[in-house]
Amino acid sequence: MMPLLDVKDVQAGYGDMRVLHGLSLHVGPQESIGLFGPNGHGKTTLLKTISSLVRPTAGSITFDGTDITGRKPPAIVEAGLIHAPQGNTLFGNMRIAETLELAAFSKRASTGAQRRLDDVYALFPRLAERKTQLAKTLSGGERQMLSIGCALMCAPRLLMLDEPTLGLSPRLKEELGAAIGEISKSGVPLIVVEQDIEFLLSLTDRLYLVEHGLVVREIDRASAPDHEEVMRLYFGEGGTH
């Protein structure tokens, strides 16, 4: 079966600093994958390269059989390849309802926008309760819900989430994880970047370990590592630095 997303031998970086050194991976139709590994080794850069916020210097990116390498970001969004980036990227002085409605800006996403808005409010009831509030008044967890809600308003055919639970309490992490699980069950393929392997395994079908700008290991959920092996994956054979 042809992959929905196929990344082959991609190199990319910032100026003279290369971050990705020929990285390859794929995502099948209705499949979800997780990316983990040390900070600063290319996971975020990979998502930015797929969404064309960073231009690759070599390699190819194919989405649903079409080469999208180096296309402009609006064309990537219009194709349905949606990226919810790490950190607070919201407009703080806009209300929740306005923010979500604005997110359905593309021609493709404008069709069925009201239905998706209803779905977002059903998935994140807190947003429905606070829809007249300004985004800047939300808690960190609520801002993350709004960020994912905006991504869903774009009608994703593949959704990329960059550390969606970063800095959240265990309770909010569990709540957001359940929502991401519902998104996956609805048939939206995912790429999720997280440091918590157990969290990733609960949401995805396969994991890629990224180190030094390369995929160094692929893990299937059916053969998930135990805790000791997880420590070795991160820190080497000794289990510590």
N, C-alpha and C positions, 0 to 999 in steps of 0.2 A: 504494500500500500504506500502511495506517495505521501511523504511528510507534508503536514500543513506548513511548517516552517523548517527550512533547511539552511543552516549556517555552515559554510565550508571555508576552512583555512583563512579565517578573517584576521587581519592585522589592523590595529587602530590605536590611537593615542592622542596626546595633546602636544602640538608643536613637535619638538624633537624627541619627546618622551613617548616611547612605544609602550603600551599597556597590554594589548592583546597580541599574541605572537603566533598566529595561525590557529586560532580556536575553531573547533567544529562541534556542532551538536544538532539535534533535530527534535521536533515536536510533532507527534502524530495527530490526526484529526480526533477531537474529543479526548485528548490526552493532556495530563498536567505533569509538569516537571518542576523540580526544585534545584536551585543552585546554592551551594554553600562553600565555605572555605575562608581562609584568613582575610582580614580587612586589607584593602588596598591591592588586591591581586587580580582585579578586572571584572568582577561581577556587575557592578554598576555601569562600568564603561561598556560592557557587552550590551546591556539593555539600551543604553543611549545610542549605541551603534546600530542596533536593530531598528530603533525608532528614528534614526538619521539625525539625532542631535549631535552625534560625532560621526564624521565621515570615515569610512574604512579606507585604508591605503592599499589593501590587497584582499583577495578572497571574494566570496559572493554570498548574498542573502536572498533566498527564494521564499516567497510566501504564496501558497496555494498555486504553485506552478509558475508564478511570474517572478522574474528577477527584479527585486526592488532595491538593489545595491545603490546607495547614494542618492535615492530619490529624496525630494524635499519633504520635510515633516508633515505638511498638510496632506500630501498624497499618501503617506503612510497611514495617517489617521483615517482618511477616506476609504482606504482599503480594509479598515477594521482591525488594524494592529495597534492596540492601545496600551499606553505606558502610564502607570501611576507611580511617579518618581518618589524617591526618598525625601523626607523632610516636608516642611510646611510651604507648599507652593500655591496656597489659596489667596484670593483677594479678600483681605480681612474686613473691608468696609462694605462688602456685599452680603445680603441676607442669604440664608441657606437655600431657600426656594429659588432665588434669582441665580445663584451659583449653579445649581443643578440644571436649571432651564438653559442657561448660557452654554453649558457643556455640550448640549446637543446641537452644536453650531454647524456641523458639516451637513452637506446635502443628504448623505446616506443616513445620518443619525436623526435628522429632523422627522423622518417617517417613523411613526410609532412612538414619538417622544413622550406623550402623555402616559401611555401604557408603561413605559420604562420608568417614568417618574413614580408611578404608583408602586411598581415593583421595588424600587429603591426604598421608598418609605416603608414598605412591608418588611424588607430585609433589615432596615435600620430604623426601628420605631422612634428612637431618640431624635433622629433628624426630622421626622414628621411632627413631633412634639415641639421642636424648636425652630421650625421652618421660617419664622419671622425674625429670628435672632441673626446678628451679624456673625460672620465666620470667626472673627477675632475673639469673640466671647466664648467660644467652645473650648472644652478640655482637649488635651492631646489625643485621647482616644476618639472623641467625637470628630475632631478635625480629620483623623485618619479615616473614619467612616465616611465623611463628606468627600474626601479625596477618592476613595473607592467608588462612592456613589457617582461622582462626576465621570469616572472612567466607564462605569456601566451605562451612563447616559449617552456615551459615544457609540453604543451598539457594537461592543467588541466581538470580533471573530476569534481573537486571541488576546488575552489580558495579561500584562506583565506588571507584577507587584514587587517593588523594591523595598525590602525590609518593612512590611506593613505593621509589624508589632513592635518596632524599635522604641524602647523607652516606656512601654506600657506596663501596667500592673498585671500580675498573673490573672486576675479576674477579667480585665479588659482584653488581655491576650486570648483567653479562652473564648470570650464572646466574639471577638473579631475572627478567630479561627473558625468558629461555627458558621459565621456568615460567609467566609471564603469557601468553606466546604459546600455550602448551599449553592454558591455561584458555580462551582465545579460540577455539582450534581445536575445543574440546569443545562449542562452541555457546553459551557464556555471553557475552552482550553486555557490553561494557566502556565505562566512561568513565574515562580515565586522565589525571591531571594530571601534567605533567612539564615541565621546562625544556628538555630535550634533544629538538629537533625530529626529528633522525634516529632517535633511539630510539623516539619516538612513531610515526613513519611505519613503522617495522618491525613495529609491533604493531596499528595501527589502520587504518581505512578512510578516515577524514576527520579533519581538524584544524579547530579553532576557535581563532582568536586573540582573546583577551579583553583589553581595555584599558578602564580607567575604568568598569568595570561593564557593559560592552557587548561583544557580538560584533562585531568590526570587519572580520574576514575569515574566509572558509571555504576550506579547501584540501583538494582531493581527492588521494589518494595517487598517482593516475595522472598528476597534474600537479604533482608535488612540487617545491618550490623548491630551487635550488642553494645552495651555501654563501654566496655574495655576497648573494643575495636574502634568506636567513635573517638575515644581519646587518642588512639594511635593514628587515626586519620588526621587529626588536628595537630598532634604534637610529636609524631614519630613513634618509634618502637617503645621508648621508655615511658610514654604516657604523660610526660611533663616537658617543659622547655629545658 
